[in-house]
């Protein structure tokens, strides 16, 4: 039976790091789910309607590019991941 080094690292305690990442991603998914469910009630949050979010429309074609929202979420996630690394 051939066992890969990755599996041996997980068995050797490297799985703790994997477990932490799974917890972080689970929390992120829960927060995103809550934002989807209660998004209408959180109108003060204005995600997707920030200055710098671009929307163009002509006829039945709509193009939406949430630039500022993407930058803001990227900064928040970077901060969260940076805090978990420490």
N, CA, C and O atoms as a DFTB+ gen file, in Angstrom:
344 C
 N C O
     1  1       0.846      -1.180       0.000
     2  2       0.000       0.000       0.000
     3  2       0.891       1.244       0.000
     4  3       1.754       1.387       0.866
     5  1       0.690       2.131      -0.956
     6  2       1.479       3.351      -1.059
     7  2       0.678       4.487      -0.443
     8  3      -0.480       4.714      -0.796
     9  1       1.313       5.200       0.487
    10  2       0.658       6.316       1.171
    11  2       1.395       7.587       0.787
    12  3       2.619       7.657       0.898
    13  1       0.661       8.585       0.338
    14  2       1.305       9.826      -0.092
    15  2       1.811      10.618       1.104
    16  3       1.344      10.439       2.229
    17  1       2.770      11.495       0.843
    18  2       3.328      12.328       1.906
    19  2       2.265      13.262       2.490
    20  3       2.283      13.550       3.687
    21  1       1.348      13.731       1.655
    22  2       0.299      14.612       2.138
    23  2      -0.545      13.900       3.191
    24  3      -0.869      14.481       4.227
    25  1      -0.897      12.653       2.929
    26  2      -1.696      11.897       3.883
    27  2      -0.923      11.673       5.174
    28  3      -1.486      11.756       6.265
    29  1       0.377      11.388       5.047
    30  2       1.187      11.201       6.253
    31  2       1.276      12.485       7.059
    32  3       1.263      12.436       8.289
    33  1       1.368      13.657       6.383
    34  2       1.395      14.929       7.098
    35  2       0.086      15.174       7.834
    36  3       0.087      15.702       8.946
    37  1      -1.026      14.794       7.223
    38  2      -2.320      14.962       7.884
    39  2      -2.417      14.068       9.112
    40  3      -2.980      14.465      10.132
    41  1      -1.871      12.874       9.015
    42  2      -1.914      11.950      10.138
    43  2      -0.947      12.374      11.242
    44  3      -1.115      12.005      12.404
    45  1       0.069      13.156      10.862
    46  2       1.124      13.550      11.794
    47  2       0.818      14.840      12.533
    48  3       1.676      15.319      13.276
    49  1      -0.344      15.419      12.370
    50  2      -0.680      16.664      13.041
    51  2      -0.847      17.807      12.066
    52  3      -1.262      18.896      12.462
    53  1      -0.535      17.589      10.801
    54  2      -0.740      18.628       9.793
    55  2      -2.216      18.856       9.519
    56  3      -2.593      19.858       8.912
    57  1      -3.040      17.938       9.960
    58  2      -4.476      18.065       9.774
    59  2      -5.074      19.175      10.617
    60  3      -6.186      19.631      10.351
    61  1      -4.343      19.613      11.632
    62  2      -4.825      20.707      12.474
    63  2      -4.965      21.961      11.629
    64  3      -5.957      22.682      11.731
    65  1      -3.959      22.218      10.786
    66  2      -4.012      23.393       9.904
    67  2      -5.178      23.270       8.917
    68  3      -5.889      24.243       8.667
    69  1      -5.368      22.086       8.367
    70  2      -6.488      21.855       7.458
    71  2      -7.809      22.077       8.175
    72  3      -8.731      22.668       7.613
    73  1      -7.905      21.613       9.397
    74  2      -9.124      21.803      10.183
    75  2      -9.420      23.269      10.431
    76  3     -10.575      23.693      10.382
    77  1      -8.376      24.045      10.699
    78  2      -8.579      25.484      10.902
    79  2      -9.103      26.143       9.643
    80  3     -10.015      26.968       9.703
    81  1      -8.530      25.782       8.497
    82  2      -8.994      26.376       7.238
    83  2     -10.434      25.991       6.939
    84  3     -11.205      26.812       6.442
    85  1     -10.800      24.759       7.236
    86  2     -12.186      24.340       7.015
    87  2     -13.141      25.118       7.912
    88  3     -14.243      25.468       7.490
    89  1     -12.730      25.387       9.134
    90  2     -13.565      26.185      10.044
    91  2     -13.707      27.603       9.513
    92  3     -14.804      28.161       9.526
    93  1     -12.605      28.196       9.043
    94  2     -12.652      29.564       8.505
    95  2     -13.581      29.625       7.304
    96  3     -14.420      30.521       7.217
    97  1     -13.442      28.676       6.367
    98  2     -14.313      28.689       5.192
    99  2     -15.765      28.449       5.578
   100  3     -16.666      29.017       4.961
   101  1     -16.006      27.623       6.580
   102  2     -17.368      27.403       7.054
   103  2     -17.977      28.673       7.622
   104  3     -19.140      28.980       7.362
   105  1     -17.191      29.412       8.399
   106  2     -17.679      30.672       8.957
   107  2     -17.968      31.670       7.845
   108  3     -18.975      32.377       7.889
   109  1     -17.088      31.730       6.846
   110  2     -17.298      32.647       5.721
   111  2     -18.587      32.287       4.993
   112  3     -19.365      33.175       4.645
   113  1     -18.827      30.989       4.755
   114  2     -20.056      30.575       4.077
   115  2     -21.293      30.916       4.897
   116  3     -22.312      31.317       4.335
   117  1     -21.222      30.766       6.211
   118  2     -22.361      31.109       7.066
   119  2     -22.642      32.606       6.999
   120  3     -23.797      33.017       6.883
   121  1     -21.590      33.424       7.070
   122  2     -21.771      34.881       7.012
   123  2     -22.358      35.294       5.667
   124  3     -23.260      36.130       5.619
   125  1     -21.857      34.717       4.572
   126  2     -22.398      35.042       3.252
   127  2     -23.858      34.598       3.154
   128  3     -24.683      35.309       2.581
   129  1     -24.179      33.439       3.704
   130  2     -25.569      32.970       3.708
   131  2     -26.487      33.894       4.484
   132  3     -27.607      34.172       4.055
   133  1     -26.015      34.370       5.625
   134  2     -26.814      35.308       6.414
   135  2     -27.021      36.605       5.645
   136  3     -28.110      37.179       5.676
   137  1     -25.978      37.070       4.952
   138  2     -26.123      38.290       4.149
   139  2     -27.145      38.107       3.034
   140  3     -27.880      39.041       2.713
   141  1     -27.200      36.910       2.435
   142  2     -28.191      36.661       1.395
   143  2     -29.607      36.634       1.968
   144  3     -30.535      37.172       1.364
   145  1     -29.769      36.012       3.122
   146  2     -31.096      35.888       3.716
   147  2     -31.606      37.238       4.214
   148  3     -32.753      37.607       3.962
   149  1     -30.751      37.968       4.918
   150  2     -31.169      39.230       5.522
   151  2     -30.665      40.447       4.753
   152  3     -30.634      41.552       5.294
   153  1     -30.275      40.257       3.511
   154  2     -29.708      41.349       2.721
   155  2     -30.637      42.534       2.546
   156  3     -30.177      43.676       2.533
   157  1     -31.929      42.292       2.414
   158  2     -32.884      43.378       2.251
   159  2     -33.030      44.220       3.506
   160  3     -33.308      45.417       3.431
   161  1     -32.841      43.594       4.657
   162  2     -32.980      44.320       5.920
   163  2     -31.708      45.076       6.296
   164  3     -31.722      45.919       7.192
   165  1     -30.616      44.770       5.610
   166  2     -29.342      45.429       5.885
   167  2     -29.054      46.482       4.816
   168  3     -27.968      46.505       4.237
   169  1     -30.014      47.338       4.562
   170  2     -29.854      48.330       3.497
   171  2     -28.744      49.328       3.805
   172  3     -28.196      49.942       2.890
   173  1     -28.408      49.498       5.076
   174  2     -27.334      50.407       5.449
   175  2     -25.976      49.871       4.998
   176  3     -25.015      50.634       4.894
   177  1     -25.886      48.562       4.728
   178  2     -24.633      47.952       4.313
   179  2     -24.263      48.343       2.887
   180  3     -23.083      48.522       2.584
   181  1     -25.237      48.475       2.023
   182  2     -25.104      48.955       0.655
   183  2     -24.098      48.181      -0.197
   184  3     -23.559      48.741      -1.152
   185  1     -23.831      46.922       0.114
   186  2     -22.940      46.145      -0.741
   187  2     -23.587      45.980      -2.108
   188  3     -24.762      45.628      -2.217
   189  1     -22.815      46.235      -3.131
   190  2     -23.326      46.164      -4.491
   191  2     -23.843      47.485      -5.002
   192  3     -24.145      47.613      -6.188
   193  1     -23.951      48.480      -4.125
   194  2     -24.422      49.808      -4.540
   195  2     -23.488      50.903      -4.036
   196  3     -23.914      52.034      -3.804
   197  1     -22.218      50.560      -3.869
   198  2     -21.243      51.526      -3.388
   199  2     -20.811      52.453      -4.519
   200  3     -20.929      52.089      -5.689
   201  1     -20.316      53.634      -4.193
   202  2     -19.722      54.471      -5.243
   203  2     -18.528      53.722      -5.832
   204  3     -17.663      53.259      -5.088
   205  1     -18.473      53.603      -7.110
   206  2     -17.415      52.838      -7.761
   207  2     -17.915      51.517      -8.313
   208  3     -17.172      50.821      -9.005
   209  1     -19.162      51.156      -8.023
   210  2     -19.803      49.997      -8.646
   211  2     -20.478      50.486      -9.922
   212  3     -21.304      51.398      -9.887
   213  1     -20.124      49.883     -11.028
   214  2     -20.592      50.362     -12.328
   215  2     -21.724      49.500     -12.864
   216  3     -21.687      48.274     -12.759
   217  1     -22.728      50.150     -13.438
   218  2     -23.852      49.449     -14.066
   219  2     -24.191      50.167     -15.369
   220  3     -24.382      51.382     -15.395
   221  1     -24.263      49.394     -16.441
   222  2     -24.660      49.928     -17.740
   223  2     -25.842      49.123     -18.252
   224  3     -25.917      47.911     -18.053
   225  1     -26.741      49.795     -18.897
   226  2     -27.887      49.100     -19.456
   227  2     -28.391      49.776     -20.715
   228  3     -28.419      51.003     -20.812
   229  1     -28.786      48.965     -21.669
   230  2     -29.372      49.463     -22.899
   231  2     -30.331      48.399     -23.409
   232  3     -29.931      47.280     -23.729
   233  1     -31.565      48.758     -23.477
   234  2     -32.571      47.795     -23.921
   235  2     -32.718      46.672     -22.905
   236  3     -32.962      46.911     -21.722
   237  1     -32.568      45.460     -23.382
   238  2     -32.696      44.308     -22.487
   239  2     -31.344      43.803     -21.985
   240  3     -31.284      42.768     -21.321
   241  1     -30.264      44.513     -22.291
   242  2     -28.924      44.092     -21.871
   243  2     -28.497      44.909     -20.663
   244  3     -28.564      46.138     -20.682
   245  1     -28.064      44.236     -19.627
   246  2     -27.599      44.884     -18.399
   247  2     -26.211      44.353     -18.082
   248  3     -26.014      43.139     -18.037
   249  1     -25.258      45.226     -17.865
   250  2     -23.907      44.843     -17.470
   251  2     -23.624      45.509     -16.133
   252  3     -23.812      46.715     -15.972
   253  1     -23.166      44.700     -15.171
   254  2     -22.937      45.199     -13.825
   255  2     -21.526      44.797     -13.400
   256  3     -21.160      43.627     -13.514
   257  1     -20.737      45.745     -12.916
   258  2     -19.374      45.486     -12.475
   259  2     -19.169      46.108     -11.096
   260  3     -18.933      47.312     -10.993
   261  1     -19.256      45.297     -10.027
   262  2     -19.142      45.831      -8.659
   263  2     -17.684      46.003      -8.228
   264  3     -17.193      45.249      -7.388
   265  1     -17.003      46.977      -8.789
   266  2     -15.578      47.181      -8.534
   267  2     -15.300      47.517      -7.070
   268  3     -14.481      46.852      -6.435
   269  1     -15.952      48.519      -6.530
   270  2     -15.676      48.951      -5.155
   271  2     -16.086      47.883      -4.143
   272  3     -15.396      47.686      -3.143
   273  1     -17.185      47.201      -4.388
   274  2     -17.600      46.122      -3.493
   275  2     -16.559      45.014      -3.494
   276  3     -16.246      44.462      -2.440
   277  1     -16.022      44.682      -4.657
   278  2     -14.993      43.651      -4.748
   279  2     -13.735      44.055      -3.992
   280  3     -13.140      43.235      -3.293
   281  1     -13.330      45.308      -4.127
   282  2     -12.141      45.791      -3.421
   283  2     -12.371      45.755      -1.913
   284  3     -11.491      45.330      -1.165
   285  1     -13.532      46.193      -1.466
   286  2     -13.842      46.205      -0.041
   287  2     -13.860      44.790       0.537
   288  3     -13.282      44.550       1.597
   289  1     -14.510      43.858      -0.142
   290  2     -14.546      42.477       0.337
   291  2     -13.156      41.855       0.331
   292  3     -12.825      41.076       1.225
   293  1     -12.344      42.185      -0.656
   294  2     -10.979      41.689      -0.707
   295  2     -10.166      42.183       0.485
   296  3      -9.415      41.413       1.083
   297  1     -10.309      43.451       0.832
   298  2      -9.596      43.993       1.988
   299  2     -10.054      43.345       3.291
   300  3      -9.235      43.037       4.158
   301  1     -11.351      43.141       3.427
   302  2     -11.885      42.526       4.646
   303  2     -11.398      41.087       4.775
   304  3     -10.959      40.679       5.850
   305  1     -11.469      40.312       3.687
   306  2     -11.013      38.926       3.735
   307  2      -9.506      38.837       3.956
   308  3      -9.040      37.934       4.652
   309  1      -8.737      39.758       3.377
   310  2      -7.296      39.782       3.606
   311  2      -7.000      40.022       5.074
   312  3      -6.125      39.370       5.645
   313  1      -7.713      40.944       5.687
   314  2      -7.526      41.229       7.107
   315  2      -7.880      40.014       7.968
   316  3      -7.157      39.686       8.909
   317  1      -8.983      39.353       7.647
   318  2      -9.406      38.173       8.408
   319  2      -8.364      37.070       8.303
   320  3      -7.980      36.485       9.315
   321  1      -7.895      36.776       7.076
   322  2      -6.902      35.718       6.898
   323  2      -5.572      36.096       7.542
   324  3      -4.871      35.226       8.060
   325  1      -5.216      37.369       7.516
   326  2      -3.988      37.827       8.160
   327  2      -4.075      37.633       9.673
   328  3      -3.099      37.232      10.307
   329  1      -5.235      37.917      10.245
   330  2      -5.417      37.731      11.688
   331  2      -5.351      36.254      12.078
   332  3      -4.837      35.924      13.147
   333  1      -5.869      35.349      11.218
   334  2      -5.825      33.938      11.526
   335  2      -4.417      33.357      11.392
   336  3      -4.105      32.343      12.016
   337  1      -3.573      33.985      10.590
   338  2      -2.199      33.513      10.435
   339  2      -1.364      33.812      11.655
   340  3      -0.406      33.089      11.931
   341  1      -1.691      34.846      12.390
   342  2      -0.874      35.265      13.537
   343  2      -1.031      34.339      14.708
   344  3      -0.412      34.551      15.751
